[in-house]
Amino acid sequence: MKRLLKSSLLALIASLSLGALAQEAAIRKNLAERLPNLPKIDEVTKTPMDGLYEVRINQSEIFYTDAGGNFIIQGNLIDTKARVDLTEQRVEKLTAIEFKDLPLKDAFTIVRGNGKRKVAVFEDPNCGYCKRFERDLAKVDNVTVHVFLYPILSQDSADKSRHIWCAKDKGKAFLDWMVRDVTPPAANCDASALVRNVEFGKKMRITGTPTLIFANGNRVPGAIPQERIEKLLAEAQP
């Protein structure tokens, strides 16, 4: 009897798996045929809502469709019972950045004290919130800050970023501007790192500055005060 039940259960699981694969194939086929300009579909998965499927494109872009690919919904899926934004949770998971995966060669470092604690920050030099944040960060000791210049606001942001990146002392030029309002002297060099930073940020959906990445992978957008910086640095310690 036990063998028979196990065999029936395995057959049911296999049947369900085949059904899911067929459903995914149908959605992919119909959407590709009906929307020829749609980017390549990375993944199709069933959502907790009956009859609704998540379609993922461009690594982290999400929309939803029905079982036949007849309709498309763009927007956030909210679990009203749990009061959770499922779309936001999903995108956060897809765009999570492991500290070890950051392209640190395209950043420069500012070390204070023993530098044991680590944080990376994406900043536009013309971002007012970034300037406020840097004044608070300057009060934090025993930290290594990996600064990714992220010029997304204007051409002037790109120019200032290039002058800072090409300065003999990048950290000093950066802090002179961000904290002391001393304009960085004009300088030129290979600044392709700045282009890569913008490309990386867009890929990982870094849409505003400052954005902080802590050593434990915790990602925090916005200018946060010294007290919260200290708290998050402590939580990120191994």
N, C-alpha and C positions, 0 to 999 in steps of 0.2 A: 504493500500500500504506500509506504513512504517513498519507494522508488518511483511509483506511478505519479504521486503528487509532485515530486521533484521534477520529473520529466515534463509534466503538464505545465509547471511553473516556468521552466526554462523555455518551453515552446511559446508560452504567452509573452515572455520577455522578448524573445526573438521576433515575434510578430509585431509587438509594439515598436521595437527598434526599427524594423523595416518600414513600418507605417510612418514613423517620424522622418526617416530618410526620404521616403517618397513625398511626404508633405513639403519638406525643405526643397527638394528638387523641383516641385511644382511651383513654389513661390519664386525660386530663382529664375526658372524658365519664363514664367509669365511676366515678371517685372522686367527682365532683360529684353523681352520681345516688345513689350508695351512702352517701355521707357528706355529707348536706345542710348540716350545721353546719360543714363544713370551710371555712376562709377561702379567698378567691380564690387560685388557684394562679398564682404569678408566672412560674414557669419549670419546664420538665421537661427534664432532660438525661440522657444515657446515662453511666453510670459505667464505670471500668475493669473492673469485675466483670461477667462475662457475664450478661445477663438482668436486671441490676439498674439501676434508674433513680432519679436524684435528683429529688425534688420540693421546690421552694422556695416558701414562703409567708411572709407578713408581712416581706418584704424579705430577711430573713436566717435564717429558721427552716428547717431541713433535715430531711426524712425520706426514706425509700426505699420503692420499690414494685417489683413485677414488671411484665412487659410488658403484662399485662392489667389492672393495677390491682386485683388480687384480694387482695393482701396488703400490709400496711404494716409497716415496720420503723423503730423509733425508736432511735437510738443512733449510735455512731461507727463509721465504716467505716475499718478499718486495713489498710494495705498491709504485710503481714508480711514480704515480701521486702525492701522498702525501709525497713521499720520507720518508717513515716510515718502519722500520723493524717490521713487525707484529709478527713474531715469538719471537723476543726479548722482545717486549711489553708484550706478553702473558706469557712468562717465568718469567719476572719481577713481573707480577701480581700474578702468582702462587707461587712464592717464597718470596713474600713480608713478612716481619717479623714485627708483632706488638710488640712494646717495652714491653708491658705487658705480652707477651707470651715468652719472653726470659727466659731461665732457669737460673736465676740469682744466684741460690744456687751453680752453678758450676763455678761462677766467683768470683773474689775478687775486692774490691773497693779501689780506690785512690781518696781522697777528697781534693780539693783545695778551699780555701776561704770558702764561705758560702755553697758551694756544690749544689746550687739551680738548676743549669743546669745539664742535664744528657746526657751521651753518652755511648754506649757500643762498645767495639772494640775487634775483633778477631785477635790475633797476634801469630806468630811463633817466638820464641826467637832468632832463627838464621836468621831471615829475615832482610836484610840490610835496606829495605824500612821502616820496622817497627821501626828500631832504629832511622832513620832520622825523622820519624813521631813523635816518643816519645820526641825528642828534641824540636820539635815545640809545641807539646801538653803541655810540661812543662811550656810554657810561658802563657798558658791560665788559668785564675783565675775563681773562683766561679763556679766550675764544679765538678760533681761526675762522675768518669770514672769507668765503670764496665769492667774489663779486663777478657776476655776469652782466656786462653792459648790454642792455636790451633796448635799443633805440626804436621805439614804435610810435612816438608821438609826432615827430616832425623831421624835416631835413636837418634842422638845427640840432636836433637830438643826435642824429647820425654824425654830424660834424663834431660836436662836442665829444661824443663817444670815441671817435677816431683820434682826436687830440689827446684824450686821456689814455687810450690804449697805446698810443705811440710815444707817450711821455717816457723819459728816462726812469722816473719813479711813478709807476701807475697809481699806486695807493695814495701817494701824497697829492698828485694832481686831482685824483677823484675826491678826496676829502677836502682839499682846498676849495673845490667848487661846491660840493654838497653841503659842507658845514660852514665854510667861511666866505662863500660867494666870490671866490677868486677865480676869474675865468681862466680855463686851461689854455696855455700858449699853443699857438698853431703848431702842429707836428704831423708828419706823414710817414707811413710805413705800410707793411702788409697788414691790412685790417680785415682780412677775410674772416677772422674769428667772429667779428660782429655780424656778418651775414649768416654764419652758421648758428650763432646764438638765436637770431630771429627765426631761422628755419626750425631749430630745435624747439623753441618756445611755441611756435604755431602748431607743430606736430603734437606737443604735449598740452596744448590748450592753455598756455599761460597768457591770459587775456588782459591782465593788468599788472601794474607795478606799484609798490614792490611785491614780489612773490618770494616767500621763503621756503627752503627745503631743509629740514633738519636731518641729522644723522640717522634717525630711525625711519626716515621716509615720510615723516609727517609734513604735509604741504599746507602752508598758511598764506592766504592772500591778504594784502593790505598792510598799512602801517600800524604795527602793534606797539604798545608802550614797553618800557624797560622791564617792568614787573612780569609781563607775560613772556617776554623774550627769555628772561631768567628761568621761568617755570618750564617752558618748552625745551630749553637746553638741558635742564635737569632731567626731564622725562626721557630725553633722547640718549642719555648716558647709558652705556652697556652695563 
